[in-house]
Amino acid sequence: MSEPLQALRSPESWVGLGWRQPHYAELLQGAPAPGFLEVHSENFFGAGGAALGVLMQAREQHPISLHGVGLSLGSAVGLDPWHLDQLAELVARVDPVRVSDHASFSRGALRGQTVHAADLLPVPWTTESLNLMASHVQQVQDRLRRPLAVENLSAYLSWADHDFSEVQFLVELARRTGCGLLVDLNNLHVNARNAWRRQHGTQVPEPVEGLLEVSRAWLEAVPPECVAEIHLAGHADTGEWLIDDHGSPTSEPVWALYRHAVSRWGPRPTLIEWDTDLPPWAVLMDQARQAAGALAECAP
Amino acid sequence: MSKTLLEQQAALLAALWSPATAVPLGEAGLPAYQRNARAVAERALAAAYPVLRQCVGEVTLAALARDHWLDCPPLRGDLAYWGADLPDWLGRLGPEHELPTWLPELARAEWVLHQLATAADALPEPGTLARLVQEDPDQLRLALPAGTQVLVFETAVVSVLLAHGLGDGSVEPTAEALQAAGQRLQAGEPERAVFWRQGWRPRARLINAAEAAWLHALHTQPSLGAAMHWLEAQHPDLDLGTWLQEAVAQGLVLGVRDAMAH
């Protein structure tokens, strides 16, 4: 979208909500709607059924963003053709405003077969890994005939091998393939906090401002034109670790990162992710309004 | 492809699937992923097998989900497809698990309902029924919903499913229905049932041998006329007029199409 047209959009129109089963009926019956709805692609695979029917009904009135968790873009065993077929069929049906997935792997060899871990496992930030993921992103984009947005992870493991930092890896992926980046600010914050705790233990107070500075530096390394979407979410604190569980309101440090991000990149489609312990829809809408307010306040 | 990356990823998966690598709660890293896998497995099985869950309880289902995940990892990136092996896997469990002997058959029946939930949609075509009195049945066939199938069970597990409202959550099982299903289970009565989808709702009902044969004929014979001839020879007592009326009302027959349109 050109800059003059961007300026005409209301802040609210940039902000979407994850739309999950407990809120299907409420929205379809006329509850206030955000700027777009995000659903998990895999929940709508299959030839038909109630879930797909509900989604097709929603798409008549709301822009839909398809967010995947299972493409496994970084798998050394390759993409699953079945998965790509299912996604392509869904994209053709829904005509979403965005299609996204993660910079992760899930598929791999186990006991003589190829399994899917149903989780977002980290890949090493190596040239080999980048070449592989770039070829898979290109394969997906060629099939879907649209750009993919690729999201940074919250990771609880890291590989010793690396040729790049995470952000260098992702920016280079975007440069090579033309894909967008889906920047999850909660994941950035969770990773920064957990890295501190791994290094210093939990007894040493965390330098909140210092950790935010680490994440801001990450954001500064991303060219604005690469940013397709921003994710905001809550996390759980087990006392030792932060877990990206999407089960609470967006935390203040993540709001601070959001204000920084939009002041640097300008307005970007922004999603409030809330997947566990779902609150009433009105609470999600409050989070969306808060995001729109921050966007209005901080975007250049 | 470099062997290194393949091996790195395979090594991580092997660690995730090795119970021996589990470490106490509260530590992140590998256990964070293992805990998530357990939670995901429980949710996935509970969604696919709601009646089985009610029969064995939350704690047992959680244990089954954890063990099944370790033995039969998902092969697809859509967890709705994980659990297909559960019936056979349950059948291989030893008596030390103290599970009902009919549980594998219940799982087999419930997986069919789970699959029907995402079968292709189809709308009733009531306007086409008039063709039954206007045209040669050798040129026609009855259209049934996608995924419709007839299954035979050695035990009364369909009665158990029906007593639980097929697990769709809208029906609370009554004590009478549960007692009747329990009696049929104890009596060791085999059951036949047809499974189909009416609108968005998976359905099942018990059928007799004649109706099972008729549904089989509709599926295998080249036309409605051929199926009727076959039924006449095998089960002349089935009243097709009454059957058709009920089947249309229940969404088991959608309409009438050309025999060549298979």
Interface residues (C-beta under 8 A of the other chain):
Chain A: E42 N43 F45 G46 A47 G48 G49 A50 A51 L52 G53 V69 G70 L71 S72 S75 A76 V77 D80 W82 H83 Q86 F105 S106 R107 G108 A109 L110 R111 Q113 T114 V115 H116 A117 A118 D119 L121 P124 T126 E128 S129 L132 Y156 L157 W159 D161 N194 T238 G239 E240 W241 I243
Chain B: M1 S2 T4 L5 L6 Q8 Q9 A10 L12 L13 A14 L16 W17 G26 E27 A28 G29 L30 A32 Y33 N36 A37 V40 P73 P74 L75 R76 G77 D78 L79 A80 W82 A117 T118 A119 A120 D121 A122 A146 W200
